[in-house]
Amino acid sequence: MNEYTITARWVRNLQFVGTDGGGHSVVMDSPLGENTGMRPAELLMVALAGCTAMDVISILQKKQQKVVDFEVKITGQRRPDHPRAWTRMHIEYIVRGKEVDRAAVERAVELSTTKYCSVHATLEGKVEMTHSITIEEAEAR
């Protein structure tokens, strides 16, 4: 089993800097503080978006799809009471490219959400997750 260590170092008020083992950092804060960084709960959504996006674009590149722009948007709902856990997330995959094969995108999303994305696997069963795919025609670069 692999072990990872991160740190969250207090800066001031409610601001912290999270740093991973590779030295990459992100500022976290609260609207109750100075609102100078991302909220930790939203970072979970960012992690999910980044994880699945990396999987999908990697698979589409291997399938030689002519993708010129790609984004993942996640909309989520949280419980109103503490702990305000996520209850639902909808992942929207938006692919722009030249003659992108819908079946290839669907398969890439399926592989990410069922096999490769560790963040999705961590949330699965705890958060209701749905997804949609939008493909838009765009000229290859």
C-alpha positions as CSV (number, residue, x, y, z in Angstrom):
1,M,0.0,0.0,0.0
2,N,1.3,3.5,-0.9
3,E,1.4,6.1,1.8
4,Y,1.2,9.8,1.1
5,T,1.7,12.8,3.3
6,I,0.4,16.3,2.9
7,T,0.5,19.3,5.2
8,A,-1.9,22.1,5.9
9,R,0.0,25.0,7.5
10,W,-1.8,27.8,9.2
11,V,-0.9,31.2,7.8
12,R,-3.3,33.5,9.6
13,N,-7.0,33.8,10.6
14,L,-8.7,30.9,8.7
15,Q,-6.1,30.7,5.9
16,F,-4.0,27.6,5.4
17,V,-1.6,26.5,2.7
18,G,-1.8,22.8,1.8
19,T,1.3,21.3,0.4
20,D,1.8,17.8,-1.1
21,G,4.9,15.6,-1.0
22,G,6.1,17.1,-4.3
23,G,6.1,20.6,-2.9
24,H,3.0,21.8,-4.8
25,S,0.8,24.2,-2.8
26,V,-2.8,25.5,-2.7
27,V,-4.2,28.3,-0.5
28,M,-7.3,27.4,1.4
29,D,-9.5,29.8,3.3
30,S,-13.1,30.4,4.4
31,P,-15.5,33.2,3.6
32,L,-15.6,33.7,7.3
33,G,-11.9,34.4,7.2
34,E,-10.4,36.6,4.5
35,N,-11.7,34.5,1.6
36,T,-8.2,34.4,0.0
37,G,-8.3,30.8,-1.2
38,M,-10.3,27.8,-2.1
39,R,-12.7,26.2,0.4
40,P,-11.5,22.7,1.4
41,A,-14.9,21.1,0.6
42,E,-14.7,22.6,-2.9
43,L,-11.2,21.3,-3.3
44,L,-12.7,17.9,-3.1
45,M,-14.7,18.8,-6.2
46,V,-11.6,20.2,-7.9
47,A,-9.8,16.9,-7.1
48,L,-12.6,14.9,-8.7
49,A,-12.7,17.1,-11.8
50,G,-8.9,17.0,-12.2
51,C,-8.7,13.2,-11.6
52,T,-11.4,12.3,-14.1
53,A,-10.3,14.9,-16.6
54,M,-6.8,13.6,-16.7
55,D,-8.1,10.0,-17.3
56,V,-10.5,11.0,-20.0
57,I,-8.2,13.2,-22.0
58,S,-5.4,10.6,-21.7
59,I,-7.8,7.9,-23.1
60,L,-9.0,10.2,-25.9
61,Q,-5.5,11.0,-26.9
62,K,-4.7,7.3,-27.0
63,K,-7.8,6.8,-29.2
64,Q,-6.4,9.6,-31.5
65,Q,-9.4,11.8,-31.0
66,K,-8.9,15.3,-32.3
67,V,-9.8,17.2,-29.1
68,V,-9.0,20.9,-29.2
69,D,-10.6,21.9,-25.9
70,F,-11.9,19.9,-22.9
71,E,-13.4,20.8,-19.6
72,V,-15.1,19.2,-16.7
73,K,-17.7,21.1,-14.7
74,I,-19.1,19.7,-11.4
75,T,-22.2,20.9,-9.7
76,G,-22.8,19.7,-6.2
77,Q,-25.2,19.8,-3.3
78,R,-24.3,19.6,0.3
79,R,-26.3,18.8,3.5
80,P,-27.7,22.0,5.1
81,D,-26.6,20.9,8.6
82,H,-23.2,20.0,10.0
83,P,-21.4,18.1,8.9
84,R,-22.2,19.6,5.6
85,A,-21.2,16.6,3.6
86,W,-21.6,16.4,-0.2
87,T,-24.8,14.5,-1.1
88,R,-24.9,14.8,-4.9
89,M,-22.5,15.7,-7.7
90,H,-23.2,16.0,-11.4
91,I,-20.1,15.8,-13.6
92,E,-20.4,17.4,-17.0
93,Y,-17.8,16.5,-19.6
94,I,-17.5,19.1,-22.4
95,V,-15.4,18.0,-25.4
96,R,-14.7,20.3,-28.3
97,G,-12.9,18.9,-31.4
98,K,-13.0,17.7,-35.0
99,E,-15.3,14.7,-35.6
100,V,-14.9,13.4,-32.0
101,D,-16.5,10.0,-31.7
102,R,-19.2,10.0,-29.0
103,A,-18.6,6.3,-28.3
104,A,-14.9,7.0,-27.6
105,V,-15.9,9.7,-25.1
106,E,-18.5,7.6,-23.4
107,R,-16.0,4.7,-23.1
108,A,-13.3,7.1,-21.7
109,V,-15.8,8.4,-19.1
110,E,-16.9,4.9,-18.2
111,L,-13.3,3.8,-17.7
112,S,-12.5,6.8,-15.6
113,T,-15.5,6.6,-13.3
114,T,-15.4,2.8,-12.9
115,K,-11.7,1.9,-13.0
116,Y,-9.1,4.7,-12.9
117,C,-10.2,7.8,-11.0
118,S,-9.3,7.2,-7.3
119,V,-11.2,10.3,-6.2
120,H,-14.4,9.0,-7.9
121,A,-13.9,5.6,-6.2
122,T,-13.4,7.3,-2.8
123,L,-16.7,9.2,-3.2
124,E,-18.7,6.4,-4.8
125,G,-21.4,5.0,-2.5
126,K,-21.2,8.1,-0.3
127,V,-22.2,10.8,-2.8
128,E,-24.9,10.3,-5.5
129,M,-23.0,10.9,-8.7
130,T,-24.3,11.4,-12.2
131,H,-22.6,12.6,-15.4
132,S,-23.4,14.0,-18.8
133,I,-21.4,14.5,-22.0
134,T,-21.5,17.4,-24.4
135,I,-19.6,17.2,-27.7
136,E,-19.1,20.3,-29.8
137,E,-17.6,20.5,-33.2
138,A,-14.5,22.7,-33.4
139,E,-11.7,23.0,-35.9
140,A,-8.5,21.1,-35.1
141,R,-5.5,23.2,-34.3
